[in-house]
Amino acid sequence: MRTTLFAIAVVVSTTITGQDAADPFMEGLAAVRHQEHRAAVDIFTGVIAQRPEHARAWYYRGLSREALGDRTGALHDLDRALLLEPNDLNIRLRRAEAYVQAERFDLAEADLRAILEAAPDHAIGLHARYTWGQVLVARGEREAALVHYDELVRLAPTDAKAWCNRGLVRNNLGEHEAAVADLAHALSLDPTLVKAYGGRAHALIALGRNEEACMDIVKARELGDASLDELLIIHCL
């Protein structure tokens, strides 16, 4: 499960044969893997010029364009990839995520709904459910988001981010005790999940448990989250 704005999982052999090394598509994948996205865009552009039917070249060029902040170009490429491979749920998921970043939520929901209809209990269906929850939160539909995260926690009880996001939604709904419980469970699964410390700190402050909240704020700061510095000054110093 992933919550960063861009994360790419490219399955590429660590040893590229001489034959593969001469393949521009494989060179493009290597550039993506090393996060050399400008080079990847150039390489995949060449592949597409020679083979416009190459869906994966469109797909990976779209991912690299997204990484470079070119949302319009990314969506264009993901659209083309999906036209060529309409049943590829991975491409559809990435397009949904690109729609979320562009705040085109209706289109994102259409893609996510299609994924859930095709693979409701598969890993990609769980990922789609997670992303849909983020859409609902962005729209301010927290009660609906809670329903999604309830289902996600049921289907993936060891997923720390699912527990964390449900805890954050519960806190926003004023369910502070339940939020603390969810966020504590998330941290038991992943002690490095920084936003769970911040979320739990907010919930603890709402409950008047400032001393415990300050411990979470300090821990979040140690993990690199400077967004809680104002809370640290107000409640802990």
N, C-alpha and C positions, 0 to 999 in steps of 0.2 A: 504494500500500500504506500502510496506516496502522497505528501501534502505540499512539496516545493512547487513553485510556479513552473520549473522545467527539470525533468529528470529523465534520462534516457538509459534504457537497459538494452545494450546491443550485444547480442550473442555472437562473438567472433572468436575464432580459434586464436590462441596466443601465438601459434606458429603459422605464418602464412607461407604457403609453398611458392616456389618460383612462378608456377602458372598463375596462382591467385594474385601474386604481386603485380603481374602485368595486366590484371583486370581492373579497369577504372572504378567499377562499382565497389570492389573490395578496398581499393585505395580510399574511396569516399567513406566507407564504413570505418576504416582505420582513423581517418580524420575526425569523424564523429566521436569515436571512442576516446580520442585524445582531446576532445573539445576544441578542435581547430575548425570552428564552424564556417569561417569565411572560405577557407580552403575547401571544406566539404561542399559548400554551395557551388563553387566553381567546378569541382569535379563532377558533381551530380548534374549540373547544367550540361556538361559535355556528354554525359551518359544519355540524358533525355534527348539531346539533339540527335544522337545516333539511334536511340531506341525509345521513341515517345510512348510506347506501350509498356515500358518498364515501371510498373506500379511502385515497386520498392524504392526506386530512384526518386520518384516524386515524393514519396512518403518521407524519406530521410532528408531530402532537401527541405521539405516543409519543417521538419524538426529543427534543422540547423537555422532556418530563417526565424523560427520562433525564438530560438536561443539568442539570436542577434537582435531581437526586438522588432522584427518585421512581421507583425501579426497579419497584415493584409496578404503578404506574400505567402506566409505559412498556410493560411486558410485556402488560398488559391491552390497550392500544391496538394494539400490534404484532400480538397475536393476532387482534384484530378486523380489522385491515387484511389479514392473511394469509387469513382466512376469506373475505373479499371478493375477494381476488386471489391464489388459491392457487399460481399459477405465477410470481408475481413473485419472482425470486431476490434482488433487492435488499432487499425486505422481510424475506425469510427470513434473509439474512445479518445484517441489523441485529438481528433477534430472537436469532440465535445469539450475537452479541456481547453482547446484554443478558443472555442466560443465563450467559455466561462471567462477567460482572461479578457476577451473583448466585450464582456458584459452583454452578450447576445444570448440571454438565458433561455428563451423559447426554443431556439435552435439547438442549444446544448441539451435541453430536456428531451427533445425529439430523438437525438442520437442515443442518449442514455436509456430512454424507454426501449428503443430497438435492441440495445444490448441486453437489457434485463429480460426482454421477451425471448431472446435467443438463448441466453445462458444465465438463468437466474441464480443458480447455485455454484456456478463455476467461478474461478478466481477473478476473471475479468468482470463477471456480474457483481461480485463484491466490490471491486474497484469502482464500477459504475455507480453503485449504491452510495459509496463514500463521496464520490464527486457530486452526485445529486444532492446529498445533504449540504454540501458547500454552496450549491446554487440556492437552496432554500434559505440558508443563513444569510447569504448576500442579499436576498430579496426581503429579508426581515420576517420570513415565514418560519419562526422558530419551533412552533408546535409541530408543524409538518416535518421539519428537520429532525426533531426528537424521535418521531415515528421511524424515520429512516435509520437513525443511529441505533434505536432499540433493536431493529431487525438485523443490523450489521453486527452488533454485539452478540446477538443470538447465533448468527451464522459463523462468526469469527471471534470466539471468546478469548483468544490469545493475542488479538491485535491491539496493541497499546494505543495506536492512534484512534481507533474506533472508540475505545473507552474515553480517551482524552476529549475527542470532539463531542461526545455525548455529555461529558462533564461540563464543557464550556457552554453548550446550549442550555443545560440545566441551570447553570449559574445565571445566564442571561434571562431565564424565566423566573428567577428568584428562588429556585430550589437549591439553596446553598448547601444544606447538609448532604443532599444526594449528589451534588456536584463535587463536594470534597471526597465523598466515597468513590465516585467514578475516577477522579483524578488521582487519588491515592492508588487505586488499582492499576491505572495506566502506568504510574511510576514503578509499581512493583514488577510490571512486565518490561519496562524500559526506563531505567533510572536516569538516562541521558535526555529524556524527552522534555526539552526546555520549556515549551509552551504549557506543559502540564503544571510545572512549578508556578509559572505566572498566573495561570487560571486558578490554581488552588489558593494562591495568595489573595487574589481578589475575593474568592468565596469566603476565606477565613476572616478577612477584614470585615466583610458584610456580617459575619457572625460575631464580631467583636473579639476574635481570637488573634490579636495583633502579634503576640510574641511568636506564635507558630507561623503566621504569615511572613514575618520578617526573616525567619529561617529559610522559607521558600524563596523569598526575594533575593537573599544573599546567594543561595544556590543557583538561581537563574542567572545572576550576575556572573558567577564563577564560570558558567557555561557559555558566556558571551552575549547574554541578552541585556542590553543597556536600556531597554524600553521601560523598565520598572524603576529607574532611578528616582523619578518623582515620588513614587510610593515609598521608596526607601527613605527619602528625606522627610516626608510627612509623617510616616508611621513608625519609623525605626530609629531615627537619630535624635 
